[in-house]
Amino acid sequence: MLNFLVVAIILTLTPGPDIVFVMLQSMTHSKKNAIATALGLCTGLIAHTMAAVLGISALIYQSAFAFQLVKWAGAVYLLYLAWQALKESKTEMGSENVQSGSFGELYRKGIFMNILNPKVSLFFLALFPQFIDPNRGSVSIQMAMLGFIFIVQAFLVFLLVSIFANKIGRHLLQSVRATRVINQVKAGVFALLGIRLAFLE
């Protein structure tokens, strides 16, 4: 389990849609909303874990149509977030607006961001079997346990990243110009992630 935990932490910290989403959202919202983003992403991980345990992820991976459908839905959602960030960059914002965005809104965004990323399901299917021993009992229970461990460490990592990014963001948001630049960068990053996901093989 310790080896799995180390691998999980390293992979969670590896640059990708989830960790980038946490960082960018945290820089432009309050600590409370940063936690909402992390909770949303981890709720999405619960769905991926259940899908892996039930074998749904394997079915999606084997079905070209289903995989393409999830992939394009994720890409469209990322481009939608890029458009929203671009709109925010054109709005007058300062330190008084750092609380913008409700807890529920960011929580839902986190869920959609994670669920609509097919790479997470493929990652679970590739990683979990390496740490499962059929001689130790039910494979499904072992996968569920690994999923639980992954979700807990992911939440803690996301939370720490959120708090750190939020502190940086609060200083930058004192300047309206800096706020616009942050949102423009956020829009660019989301757009690039969406395009990359769209061309994922």
Buried (B, 14 or more C-beta within 10 A) or exposed (E): EEEBBEBBBEBBEEEBBBBBBBBBBBBBBBBEBBBBBBBBBBBBBBBBBBBBBEEBBBEBBEEEEBBEEBBBBBBBBBBBBBEBBBEBBEEEBEBEBBEBBEBEBBBBBBBBBBBBBBBBBBBBBEBBEEBBEEEEEEBEEBBBBBBEBBBBBBBBBBBEBBBBBBEEBBEBBEBBEBBBEBBBBBBEBBBEBBEBBBEBE
